[in-house]
Amino acid sequence: MKKYIIIISVLVSLFTNKLQAQQEAMYSQYMFNTLAINPAYAGSRNVTSATALYRNQWVGIQGAPETLTLSIDAPINSKKVGLGLQVFNDRIGVTSTTGAFGSYAYRLRLNKGTLAFGLQAGASQYRADFQSVSLNTFPSNDVAFSENINKVLVNFGAGIYYNTDRFYMGLSSPQILNNKLSNFTVQNNNVFTGQALHIFFATGYVFPLGDVLALKPSVLIKGVKGAPIEADLNATLWINDVIAFGLQYRTEADMAAMIELQASPQIRIGYSYDRSLTKLVQYNSGSHEIMLRYEFGFKKGKILSPRYF
C-alpha cells in the first residue's frame, strides 16, 4: 500500500503542475526514438525505418510508468520530404494515454548536411480511473478523485532538425496546445490542470577514434513550465560499427547503462538499464528499456555508411 500511495501522490502533483518532472513520456534511448520528440526527424535516415520501444520504469512500484511506442518514417519526393507515423500507449497509476501522430518534414539539402522543418498533428485518448483509488489517507471529499476522466485530446507539434553523417541538432515542441485534463476547476490562478508546453533540444556528434572505435556523445535538454530544466548526458563507444556500450546521466534523477547491437544492416537492437539517484531507489529495482529498429530498402551487396542517429 505504501508504494501505491507514492504513485498516487505523484499523480496528484502532476495534475496541479507542481511536480518537478516532465509530463511527456521519458526515454533513455531517445536518440533512436527521435520522432517521438521532433517531427522534423522524419525521413532523416534516408530509408524507410520502423522502430519499436518499450520502457518499464521503476520496477517494483505498483502503478509505475510503462510506455510502448511504435513509429515508422520514410523520405519521399527525391528525399525532399519526410513522412512519419507514431502510435503510443503510456500508463502511470490509474491513468493511461493512447494516441497517434502523423509527421511531415520539409528537407533542404545543404553543402554538408540536411536542414528539416517539421510539423505533426494527432490525437490521444486520456483515461483516469480516479474513483478506483482508495482515499483512506486523504480527505474523502477530495475533488481530484471525485470522478473518472475519459477525454480525446487533439494536439500539434513543430520542430527543426539539422544533421550530417556525424552530427545532429534539433529543437522541438511535440505538443503545443495546453489541453485541460481534469473536469474540475482549481481555485488558484497559478495552477493549471492540463498538458504543459514542452521544449526539447538535442544534439550529438560522432568522433572517430581510429579504424575500430568511434565515440558518440549526445545531450538532450528538456524544459517545461513549472519544472526545473532537465538534461540527459550520454556517451557511447562504438566498436567496428557493430556493438556499442554507453552511459547516461539524467540530472538529479538517474544513471543508465546502455548497449546497442547492429545485428545486420537492417536490424538494430538496444537495451538500457536505469538506476534511480533519488529516494525512489528504496522502492524499485530499476528501469528497463528495449529498442528494436528495422530498416527497409537495402540492396544485397550494397555498402552503406553507418547511421549513428
Beta strands, then each sheet from edge to edge (+ up, - down):
strand 1: 49-56
strand 2: 66-76
strand 3: 81-92
strand 4: 95-109
strand 5: 114-128
strand 6: 149-163
strand 7: 167-173
strand 8: 198-205
strand 9: 207-209
strand 10: 213-224
strand 11: 230-239
strand 12: 243-250
strand 13: 254-262
strand 14: 267-276
strand 15: 287-295
sheet 1: 9+ 10- 8+ 7- 6+ 5- 4+ 3- 2+ 1- 15+ 14- 13+ 12- 11+
end
